[in-house]
Amino acid sequence: VFSLLASAGARHAQRSKLAQRLQEQIKAYTCGPRYESMQPKSINIMGFRGCPLRTSVLKRTQRCCTFISTRARDQAAVQSPRVTRRKALAASTVVVCGAGGDGGAAVAMSPPKAGSGSGEAWREGRRWEWSGHSVRWSVLGEDKPGTPLLLVHGFGASLEHWRYNAPELAEDRPVFVIDLLGFGFSDKPTVPNGFKCWGGHVWARQLSSFVDQVIKKPVVLVGNSLGGYSALLAASATSASVAGLVLVNSAGPMVEEGKQDDPFWALADDLDSLDAVEGNKEGKFALSELLKRIPAYLGFLFLRTERRVLATLSQVYTDSKENINEDLSKLILGPAFTPNSFEVFYATTVGGSGKPGIAVNRLLKMLAEKDLPTALLWGINDPWITDAKAQRMLGMYPAAAYLPLVAGHCPHDEKPKEFNEALNKWLVSSGL
């Protein structure tokens, strides 16, 4: 693990002077006499404090990762003014990651520094305390008329993934963007306060509370991938004031015909049952759990490099590679180096202890009862969530509009001009 960290750091150092300095300091602390005297913060990378199978390699890696997070924060604090705002934000792990508060109130962050440019200030974000956790959000066109939009990013992304959409869409209406809990620069708790496990129910409740407490008026939810499934849950299974719904290559389990009685398809019926913990409820040590964590952790480290992030994005930005750039890699990689990012990654992938979700079939039936204006704005060449799923969803909910784009999994970022035009046209035609 430590060798993988060192080699990954060496490759990244070729692209970033900051990473090069950090790599030198890591070697000094983890391979020299200062290593033995370090007193790192208490973090729990592999999830088992006191586990008898934790080897010296894992302890060494824990110290190394703790040092990366603390030194990255210190380096960001003393950056030269010539260093871009995004580079400092990507390096920082604490500055924009606040702790819990008194719940419900929206709290603005410090104003952007001089020279940051008003066009990019929205990416700094504001803070909102929800369920004792700090959530990053932002808004553009706050005083504009029109029904507000709430843009919800996908797995591993952040509010900045709407970089080419939010400013343009805000010319006619208020546009809100948010970091889902556990992603971006929102807090990353091991288990969110008030919940038993991670899952779509957490983000659905978060979106519902945000609409009620911050926006305070009916809103159109626009969600990509995981964000689309979270928006669908919020629109159909909560009391959120939703005026419309746009699903952009939306994730979520679908029940196949004839498999409703199969144990694999034993999905939750509502948000409360989705929060029911299964399996290792106490979080105690189990060999099977460790055997899942080790490859997950290695995979997390393996993917957490600029080269591999860009390679993965190249697979799903199918028709235009123009927007696969340094800014995109930084907005994805930056949050991946914040505290507890692996725990959230693990809990929301192979280590989940709850049900997989509520079937999209069921949610669409609930949506039909509300007669909510809905559109499927779909990248038809998506290799992950294919157009076939959109067609099945249309068969279940024929009232939904189908807006195809020649793009992949993230059509809003791959083809932003076409995406913005299609979305605006549908909003106007729907009276929103």
C-alpha positions in Angstrom: 0.0 0.0 0.0 2.8 2.4 0.9 4.6 1.6 -2.3 1.5 2.4 -4.2 1.1 5.7 -2.4 4.7 6.6 -3.2 4.5 5.7 -6.9 1.2 7.5 -7.3 2.6 10.5 -5.6 5.7 10.5 -7.9 3.5 10.4 -11.0 1.3 13.2 -9.7 4.4 15.3 -8.9 5.2 15.6 -12.6 2.0 17.6 -13.0 2.0 19.7 -9.8 4.8 21.5 -8.0 2.6 21.4 -4.9 2.4 17.6 -5.0 6.2 17.4 -5.5 6.8 19.4 -2.4 4.3 17.2 -0.5 6.0 14.0 -1.7 9.4 15.2 -0.4 7.9 16.0 2.9 6.0 12.7 3.1 9.3 10.8 2.6 11.0 12.9 5.3 8.3 12.2 7.8 7.5 8.5 7.0 11.1 7.3 6.2 13.2 9.3 8.6 13.6 9.7 12.4 10.7 12.1 12.6 8.3 9.3 11.7 8.7 7.6 15.0 8.0 10.7 17.0 4.9 11.8 15.0 1.6 11.9 16.9 -1.0 11.9 14.1 -4.6 12.7 14.4 -6.8 9.7 15.2 -8.3 8.6 11.9 -9.7 5.2 11.0 -8.8 4.4 7.4 -9.5 0.7 7.4 -12.4 1.0 9.9 -11.2 -1.3 12.7 -9.4 0.3 15.6 -7.4 -2.3 17.5 -8.0 -4.9 14.8 -5.5 -7.8 15.4 -4.9 -8.2 11.7 -3.9 -4.6 11.1 -0.2 -4.8 10.1 2.6 -2.3 10.4 2.0 -1.5 6.7 -1.5 -0.3 7.5 -0.3 1.7 10.4 2.4 3.3 8.3 -0.2 4.1 5.6 -2.4 5.6 8.3 0.3 8.0 9.4 1.2 8.8 5.8 -2.4 9.7 4.9 -2.9 11.7 8.1 0.2 13.7 7.2 -1.0 14.3 3.7 -4.2 15.8 4.9 -2.7 18.1 7.6 0.3 19.2 5.4 -2.0 19.9 2.4 -4.0 22.2 4.6 -0.9 24.0 5.8 0.5 24.3 2.2 -2.8 25.8 1.0 -2.7 28.4 3.7 0.6 29.7 2.6 0.2 29.5 -1.2 1.6 32.3 -3.2 -1.1 34.6 -4.7 0.0 33.4 -8.1 -1.4 29.9 -7.3 -4.9 29.6 -8.6 -7.9 29.4 -6.3 -8.8 25.9 -7.6 -5.3 24.5 -6.8 -5.5 25.8 -3.2 -9.0 24.5 -2.9 -8.0 21.0 -4.1 -5.1 20.9 -1.7 -7.1 22.1 1.3 -8.8 19.5 3.4 -10.1 21.5 6.3 -10.6 25.1 5.2 -13.9 24.5 3.4 -15.0 21.4 5.4 -16.7 22.8 8.5 -18.1 20.9 11.5 -21.7 20.6 12.7 -23.7 23.4 14.1 -27.2 24.3 15.2 -29.0 22.8 12.2 -31.1 24.5 9.6 -29.6 27.9 9.3 -27.8 28.8 6.0 -24.5 30.4 6.8 -22.4 32.2 4.1 -18.8 31.5 3.8 -16.1 34.2 3.8 -16.3 36.4 0.7 -14.0 35.5 -2.1 -10.6 37.1 -2.0 -9.7 40.0 -4.3 -8.8 38.9 -7.8 -10.8 35.7 -7.7 -13.2 37.0 -10.3 -16.9 37.3 -9.9 -17.6 34.7 -12.5 -16.0 32.0 -10.4 -17.0 33.2 -6.9 -20.0 30.9 -6.9 -17.7 27.8 -6.9 -16.4 28.8 -3.4 -19.9 28.1 -2.0 -21.7 28.9 1.2 -22.4 26.7 4.3 -25.6 25.2 5.5 -25.9 23.2 8.7 -28.0 20.1 8.3 -28.5 17.4 10.9 -25.3 18.5 12.6 -23.2 18.4 9.4 -21.8 21.2 7.3 -23.0 21.2 3.7 -21.6 23.3 0.8 -24.0 25.0 -1.6 -24.2 28.0 -3.8 -26.7 30.1 -5.8 -26.6 32.3 -8.9 -29.2 34.7 -10.2 -30.8 34.8 -6.8 -32.9 37.8 -7.6 -34.0 36.6 -11.1 -37.7 35.7 -11.8 -38.7 32.2 -12.8 -38.9 28.9 -11.0 -35.6 28.1 -9.2 -33.5 25.1 -10.3 -31.6 22.9 -7.9 -28.8 21.1 -9.7 -27.6 17.8 -8.0 -24.3 16.2 -9.0 -23.5 12.5 -9.4 -21.3 10.0 -7.5 -17.8 11.3 -6.8 -18.5 14.8 -8.2 -19.5 18.1 -6.6 -21.5 21.2 -7.3 -18.7 22.4 -9.5 -19.5 19.7 -12.1 -22.2 22.2 -13.2 -19.5 24.6 -14.1 -20.8 25.2 -17.7 -24.5 25.1 -16.8 -25.2 27.1 -13.6 -24.0 30.5 -14.9 -25.9 30.2 -18.2 -29.1 28.8 -16.7 -29.0 31.6 -14.1 -29.6 34.3 -16.7 -33.3 33.7 -16.5 -33.9 32.2 -13.0 -32.3 31.4 -9.6 -30.0 28.4 -9.9 -29.0 26.5 -6.7 -26.2 23.9 -6.6 -25.3 21.7 -3.7 -22.7 19.1 -2.6 -24.5 16.0 -1.4 -23.4 14.9 2.1 -20.3 12.7 1.8 -19.2 14.3 -1.5 -17.5 17.5 -2.7 -16.7 19.7 0.3 -19.6 18.8 2.4 -18.9 16.8 5.6 -18.1 13.1 5.3 -19.3 11.4 8.4 -18.9 7.6 8.7 -22.6 7.4 9.4 -24.8 10.6 9.0 -26.4 11.9 12.2 -30.0 10.7 12.5 -29.5 7.7 10.2 -28.4 4.1 10.5 -26.6 3.8 7.2 -25.7 5.5 4.0 -28.1 5.4 1.0 -30.4 7.4 -1.2 -32.7 8.1 1.7 -30.0 10.3 3.2 -29.6 12.5 0.1 -33.4 12.6 -0.5 -33.9 13.9 3.0 -31.0 16.4 2.5 -32.5 17.8 -0.7 -36.0 18.0 0.9 -34.7 19.9 3.9 -32.6 22.2 1.7 -35.7 23.1 -0.4 -37.7 23.8 2.7 -35.1 25.6 4.7 -33.0 27.5 2.2 -34.9 27.9 -1.1 -38.3 28.1 0.5 -40.3 27.9 -2.7 -41.2 25.3 -5.3 -38.2 24.2 -7.2 -37.2 22.1 -10.3 -34.8 19.3 -9.3 -32.2 18.5 -12.0 -30.0 15.5 -11.1 -27.3 13.5 -12.9 -26.6 9.8 -12.2 -26.7 9.3 -8.4 -28.0 12.9 -8.1 -30.8 11.9 -10.4 -31.8 9.0 -8.3 -31.6 11.2 -5.2 -33.8 13.8 -6.9 -36.3 11.1 -7.9 -36.5 9.9 -4.3 -37.0 13.5 -3.0 -39.7 14.3 -5.6 -41.7 11.1 -5.1 -41.1 9.9 -1.5 -40.8 13.2 0.5 -43.0 16.2 1.1 -40.5 18.6 -0.6 -42.0 21.4 -2.6 -41.0 20.2 -6.1 -42.4 21.9 -9.2 -40.7 19.7 -11.8 -38.1 17.0 -12.2 -35.3 16.5 -14.8 -33.4 13.1 -14.7 -30.0 13.2 -16.4 -28.8 9.6 -17.0 -30.3 8.8 -13.6 -29.1 5.9 -11.5 -31.3 3.6 -9.4 -32.3 -0.1 -9.3 -35.1 -1.3 -11.6 -37.1 -4.4 -11.0 -37.1 -6.7 -14.0 -40.3 -8.5 -14.9 -40.6 -11.9 -13.2 -38.0 -11.1 -10.6 -40.1 -9.4 -8.0 -40.0 -12.4 -5.7 -36.2 -12.9 -6.2 -34.4 -12.1 -2.9 -31.9 -10.0 -4.9 -34.8 -7.6 -5.7 -36.0 -7.4 -2.1 -35.7 -3.6 -2.2 -37.1 -1.1 0.3 -40.6 0.2 0.1 -40.1 3.6 1.5 -37.4 5.9 2.9 -37.7 4.6 6.5 -37.2 0.9 5.4 -34.3 2.0 3.3 -32.6 3.1 6.5 -32.7 -0.4 8.0 -29.2 -1.8 8.7 -28.5 -5.3 7.6 -25.6 -7.7 8.1 -22.8 -6.5 10.5 -25.0 -4.1 12.5 -22.5 -3.4 15.2 -19.6 -2.6 13.0 -17.5 -5.2 14.8 -14.4 -6.9 13.3 -15.1 -9.7 10.8 -12.7 -11.3 8.5 -15.2 -11.1 5.6 -15.5 -7.3 6.2 -11.7 -6.8 6.2 -11.4 -8.8 3.0 -13.8 -6.4 1.4 -12.1 -3.3 2.8 -8.6 -4.1 1.7 -9.3 -4.3 -2.1 -11.7 -1.4 -1.8 -9.0 0.7 -0.2 -6.4 -0.3 -2.8 -8.8 0.5 -5.6 -9.6 3.8 -4.0 -5.9 4.7 -3.9 -5.4 3.3 -7.5 -8.2 5.5 -8.9 -7.2 8.6 -6.9 -4.7 10.0 -9.5 -5.2 12.5 -12.3 -4.2 10.1 -15.0 -6.7 7.4 -14.0 -9.5 9.9 -13.4 -9.1 11.4 -16.8 -8.9 7.9 -18.4 -12.2 6.9 -16.7 -13.9 10.1 -17.8 -12.7 9.6 -21.4 -14.8 6.4 -21.4 -18.0 8.1 -20.5 -17.5 11.5 -22.3 -18.2 9.5 -25.5 -18.6 12.1 -28.2 -16.6 15.1 -27.1 -13.4 15.2 -25.1 -13.1 19.0 -25.2 -14.1 19.5 -21.6 -12.0 16.7 -20.1 -9.4 19.1 -18.7 -7.3 19.9 -15.7 -10.2 21.8 -14.1 -12.4 18.7 -14.3 -9.7 16.4 -12.7 -9.2 18.9 -9.9 -12.8 19.3 -9.0 -13.1 15.5 -8.7 -9.7 14.8 -7.1 -9.8 17.6 -4.6 -12.6 16.2 -2.4 -11.1 12.7 -2.6 -8.2 13.9 -0.4 -10.4 15.3 2.4 -10.8 13.4 5.7 -12.9 10.3 5.8 -13.4 10.3 2.0 -12.5 6.5 1.8 -15.1 5.6 4.5 -17.8 7.3 2.5 -16.6 5.7 -0.7 -16.6 2.3 0.9 -20.0 2.7 2.7 -21.7 3.9 -0.5 -20.2 1.1 -2.7 -19.2 -2.4 -1.6 -19.5 -1.8 2.1 -23.1 -0.7 2.3 -25.1 -2.1 5.2 -28.5 -1.2 4.1 -30.9 -2.2 1.2 -29.8 -1.3 -2.4 -32.6 1.3 -2.7 -36.3 1.7 -3.7 -37.0 0.4 -7.2 -37.3 3.1 -9.8 -40.5 1.3 -11.0 -42.1 2.1 -7.6 -40.9 5.6 -7.6 -42.2 6.4 -11.0 -45.7 5.1 -10.0 -45.6 7.4 -7.0 -44.5 10.2 -9.3 -47.4 9.6 -11.6 -49.8 10.0 -8.8 -48.4 13.5 -8.2 -48.7 14.4 -11.9 -45.3 16.2 -11.7 -43.8 17.6 -14.9 -40.8 15.3 -15.6 -38.2 15.1 -18.3 -35.5 12.5 -19.1 -32.6 14.5 -20.5 -30.4 11.6 -21.6 -27.0 11.1 -23.1 -27.9 8.3 -25.5 -24.3 6.9 -25.8 -23.8 6.4 -22.0 -22.0 3.1 -21.6 -22.9 2.9 -17.9 -26.6 3.9 -17.7 -27.7 3.2 -21.2 -30.5 4.7 -23.3 -32.4 1.4 -22.8 -33.0 2.3 -19.2 -34.5 5.6 -20.3 -36.8 3.8 -22.7 -38.0 1.4 -19.9 -38.7 4.4 -17.7 -40.7 6.1 -20.5 -42.7 2.9 -20.8 -43.5 3.1 -17.1 -44.2 6.9 -17.1 -45.3 7.9 -20.6 -46.1 11.5 -19.5 -42.4 12.2 -19.1 -40.7 14.2 -21.9 -37.7 12.5 -23.6 -34.8 14.8 -24.5 -32.0 12.8 -26.1 -28.5 14.2 -26.5 -25.6 12.7 -28.5 -23.4 12.4 -25.5 -22.3 10.0 -22.7 -22.9 9.7 -19.0 -22.5 13.4 -18.2 -24.2 15.3 -21.1 -24.4 18.5 -19.0 -20.6 18.7 -18.9 -19.8 17.0 -22.2 -22.2 19.0 -24.4 -23.2 22.0 -22.1 -24.5 24.2 -24.9 -26.9 21.6 -26.2 -27.9 20.6 -22.7 -28.7 24.1 -21.5 -30.7 24.8 -24.7 -32.7 21.6 -24.3 -33.4 22.2 -20.6 -34.4 25.8 -21.1 -36.7 24.9 -23.9 -38.5 22.2 -21.8 -38.8 24.5 -18.8 -40.5 27.2 -21.0 -42.8 24.7 -22.6 -43.8 23.3 -19.2 -44.5 26.8 -17.8 -41.7 26.6 -15.3 
